[in-house]
Amino acid sequence: MLKSIVAPVAKNIPTSLEKFNDIRIDNYFWLNDRENPEVIDYLNKENEYYQEMTADTQDFQKELYEEMKSRIKEDDESVPYLYNGYYYITRFETGKGYPIYARKKGSLTAREEILFDCNALAEGQPYFKLGGMSISPDNTMALFSTDVVGRRIYTLEVKNLVTNEVLSDKIEKVTGSAVWANDNKTIFYSSQDEVTLRSDKIFKHKLATTQEEDVMVYFEKDDTFSVDISKSKSRKYLSIESGSTMTTEYRILNADTPDGKFKMFQKRKRGVEYSISHYKDSFYIMTNRDDAENFKLMKTHEDATTVENWVEIIGHREDVLLEDIEIFANYLVLEERTGGLNKIRIMSWDGKKEYYLPFGSETYTASTSTNVDFETEILRYSYQSLATPSSIIDFNMRTQEKVVQKEQQVLGGKFDKDNYTEERVWATAEDGTKVPISMVYKKDLKKDGRNPLLLYAYGSYGYSMDAHFSSTRLSLLDRGFIYAIAHIRGGEDLGRQWYEDGKLLHKKNTFSDFIDCSKYVINQHYTSPEHLYAEGGSAGGLLMGAIINQAPELYHGVIAQVPFVDVMTTMLDDSIPLTTGEYDEWGNPNIKKYYNYMRSYSPYDNIKEQAYPNMYVSTGLHDSQVQYWEPAKWVAKLRVAKKDDTVLYLDTNMDAGHGGASGRFEALKELAKEFSFLLELENIKH
């Protein structure tokens, strides 16, 4: 690496920020203005610095990109599913970066009808995303939404599938989520606050009218909640969901009467979550009500939806988290989690059959897939592990026979899953809690402490990080890396309590768990501090910021993608997208105990004058979830504080948002940057 190149230094303009008599001096607050030419100039200089510093890895990045791309089947397509008389297929064509959505009427041998060719729609756009596609009940119209900036602000339109014309109806600045009523001419959609981007309104639109004529049917006043609109699998009901991190509420309307009034299903109660599924004359309700922390399943008649009418079907279990259900005419399928692993449980309504699908691997991911029909014996589910490519499987619940409809192909002829070892080990956290780690590596690997190991985690919002397959990851594994996932608290990997123990005033468990997992893989000689790398994005980027302040000596390098690192400033600014909805996750810093606790770990506020690991930090100028200025300010402050000669890169995608580049293969270029960063530090040149 070209160490003589001078890193850019951001201007130091102190801004005093005060709360509860605590004064924080933010020298880089001025970066919070994307309209300021000096801000754009600084970001460009950081990009130029990154490009110059890594100029000698450019060829290797291209090699990695081509290598990863060569494993992917370019002319690929999804397993078709039958819905309302049509088979729906998503496919990719060789040399094209975006999907094509198609359907065939009645039979897979019928003529293909292209619904949307995203390659054509994306032409000339630096970023493109198709969202909210929904077909009208009579199969003649399609709702679709597009985002060409990456800020998750969509334009909603309607396509006539008979004439292939896009109608004049154009609904702008919405979330992209929309559904049809059963009359084939009424659309319900959600829109967001223009400043905070909180989804707060549901509108009704009639075809051949203007957006100005649309009627608002619901406004969510509580700024800690957001709203969404959906349609039941039975196609009978439309439902408005109001939800915060820990509370939900539904309103329902018969889809045959779109001009009627939505009816309250069950009023919200703080801390009570529920979700609803309709079948025949009943609703099935998954809820944590009455201290059912791991959720239970209840049932009620569609005409009597309030809680006093709910009858228990599956009770609460201390050691089993109920994650989802799938209803069929003759079977109930439960998605459960126990011991940190997914389980799929099949129960016949007549009580004669009950069993779990058998999964043999030590660590894996299994979940139900697209199941749109009640009247079938076939359950479609997906299965994968760290070394096993993803499969879509059709399982006959009566005969218990399974048919693998598709296994992800890894091209090139070199991949053999038997060449890799998968393990699940348990680290002991500082409070004695056992924390699972899933890992994969080449079979001939020796545990001598000299292996490079990439440890990934997220640890927030109750999101479980299950062991999934990645063909791109082979570029690290085949060069001697161990890849590991730390299933730390803050996720829901070991049940609801696992999440509760890693949020609000317990958030520091998330960070200490990761550090203890890092110490475990070092102490067990999988790796050493000279070869250990950490990776996390978004809230996982907050994790990265916390661990490098607390235990920088454990890591040789860190990748932080769109990191949420300026916790205090963001959470105190309720005009920033998503902030108020986050209070149940992090705490409301307008309350002193939460302010003090967040202040004690906020990565940006706890930077020290000390040695820091090598770091690659990425962000997007149009990010709506973690604003670009968080990583920009963080890097600027780290540059001044760090007492070492390690590298520190800020790489800003000036055309994208939170999800990074759009297009199937553009994302591989971003991955090639991350991989080359790691491999360069390991002195692996090819």
Salt bridges, closest charged atoms under 4 A:
ASP22 OD2 - ARG599 NE 2.77
ASP26 OD2 - LYS633 NZ 2.74
GLU38 OE1 - LYS11 NZ 2.61
ASP41 OD2 - LYS45 NZ 3.21
GLU46 OE1 - ARG639 NH2 2.77
GLU63 OE2 - ARG479 NH2 3.92
GLU67 OE2 - ARG71 NH2 3.11
GLU67 OE2 - ARG479 NH1 2.83
ASP75 OD1 - LYS73 NZ 3.32
ASP76 OD1 - LYS406 NZ 2.96
GLU93 OE2 - ARG91 NH1 2.76
GLU93 OE1 - LYS96 NZ 2.97
GLU112 OE1 - ARG91 NH2 2.76
GLU113 OE2 - ARG103 NH2 3.14
ASP169 OD2 - HIS205 NE2 2.61
GLU194 OE1 - LYS173 NZ 3.98
ASP200 OD1 - LYS201 NZ 3.17
ASP214 OD1 - HIS205 ND1 2.59
GLU220 OE1 - ARG268 NH2 2.69
GLU249 OE1 - ARG251 NH1 2.71
GLU249 OE1 - ARG268 NH2 2.83
ASP259 OD1 - LYS204 NZ 2.96
ASP259 OD1 - LYS206 NZ 3.03
GLU273 OE2 - ARG496 NH2 2.40
ASP281 OD2 - HIS301 NE2 3.71
ASP290 OD2 - LYS296 NZ 3.93
GLU302 OE2 - LYS236 NZ 3.02
GLU302 OE1 - HIS278 NE2 2.86
ASP303 OD2 - HIS301 ND1 3.72
GLU323 OE2 - ARG337 NE 2.83
GLU326 OE2 - LYS233 NZ 3.03
GLU336 OE2 - ARG317 NH1 2.91
GLU336 OE2 - ARG345 NH1 3.03
GLU354 OE2 - ARG345 NH2 2.58
GLU377 OE2 - ARG398 NE 2.80
ASP394 OD1 - ARG380 NE 2.79
GLU423 OE1 - LYS447 NZ 3.59
ASP431 OD2 - ARG489 NH1 2.88
ASP448 OD2 - ARG450 NH2 3.38
ASP466 OD1 - ARG337 NH1 2.87
GLU492 OE2 - ARG496 NH1 3.15
ASP493 OD2 - HIS487 ND1 2.95
GLU500 OE2 - ARG496 NE 3.30
GLU500 OE1 - LYS503 NZ 3.98
ASP513 OD1 - ARG489 NH2 2.80
ASP566 OD2 - LYS633 NZ 2.56
ASP584 OD1 - ARG270 NH2 2.96
ASP605 OD1 - ARG24 NH1 3.25
ASP623 OD2 - HIS658 ND1 2.79
ASP644 OD1 - LYS642 NZ 2.58
ASP651 OD2 - LYS673 NZ 2.84
GLU666 OE2 - LYS669 NZ 3.12
GLU680 OE1 - LYS685 NZ 3.39
GLU682 OE2 - HIS531 ND1 2.89
